[in-house]
Amino acid sequence: MIKKDAVTELGPREFLEIVKDKKNPFVIADFYTEWCMHCLMIAPVMESIAEKNKSIKFVKINVEEAQELGIQYKIGPIPCIIFFKDGKEIDRLENGVNEAKIEEKIKLYVK
């Protein structure tokens, strides 16, 4: 588990542990690849949002290194931001991911 500021990069095992951990009722996961330009552009945005929302666990997963998670969560277009609540996927953003859309989802689900 590599901590990079406010967003933690995880492998498959750590990811599943974090999502199912009751201490993390709300998790936002950024599924990305290193070669994806949109992924590179959204990374600092995710860091910024995570800094402002410390009660939420923000993680990122490289789908090329964690292909089984990519298959399990049916990751298609990247970046793919998945919102988990109490261990279950409740929403996702694909294509055209931006700060406003992420913050809108946070306001919708985090009370």
N, C-alpha and C positions, 0 to 999 in steps of 0.2 A: 504494500500500500504506500504510494508516494503522495505526500501532501504537497500540493502546489497552491499556496495561498488559501483561498476560500473554497476551491473546488478540488476534491480528492480524486485522483485517478486510481481505479480499481481493476483488479483481475476478476475473473468469473466467480471464484469462491467468495472473495471479500464482498463483491457486489451483492450476491444472494444473502449473505449474512447481514449486511447493512439494511437492505430492503425489508427483511423479515424481523429486524430488531425492533422491539416495542419502544425503545428509547428514541427511535426515529419514525414518528408517526407520518411524517411527510418527507418524501425524497424526490428530488428532481434529478433525472439521469440524462446526460448528454452522450448519445451514441455517435461516434465520429470516426474518421480516419485521418491520418497525418497528411495525406495528399489532397484532401478536399478543401478547396479554397473557401467555400461557405463555412465549413467547420472551423477553419483558422480565423475567420472573421467573427464568428459567434463566441469563440473562446473568451476573449476579454470582456464581452458583454455578460457572459455567465459569471465571470469572476466579480464583476461590478454588482450584479444582482445578488449574488451570494453574500457579498460584504454587507449589503443593506438588509438581508433577511437571514440573520444568524440562527433563527429558530428552525430553519429548514436545512436539511442535509442535501448538499449539492455534490454530485459525483459525475465522473466521466469515464466512458469505457471505449477503448479502441476496438472496433468491431473486427478489425483484421487480426488482432491478437486474441480476441474472445469470440470466435466465430459461432460457438455453441449458443452464446447469448443472442447474437444476431439472428440466429435461426429461431431460438425459443421465443423471442419477442417480435419476430417477423419484421426486422428492420429492413426497410426498402431504401427510400431516399434518405440521404444524410445531409446535414445533421438531422438527427431524430431526437427530440427532447420528449422523454416520457415522464409523466407525473404519477407517483405512487403514493397511495394513502393506505396506512395500515397493512402494508405488504402487497397490495393489489394495484395493478395499473388502472388508473381512473381517466387518463386522457393522454394525448400526445400531440406534438406539433411536428410537421414535416413540411418541407418546401416553404421557402419564404419566412423562415424563423427569424424573428427580430425581438428586440427588447420589449417593445410595447405588447406583443402577443404573449410573451412569457409572463410579464407582470400582470397582464389581464387574467391569465390562468391562475396565478398565485392569489390574486384578490378573490377570484371565484371560489377557490378551494380552501384557502387558509383563513380561518376566522379566529 
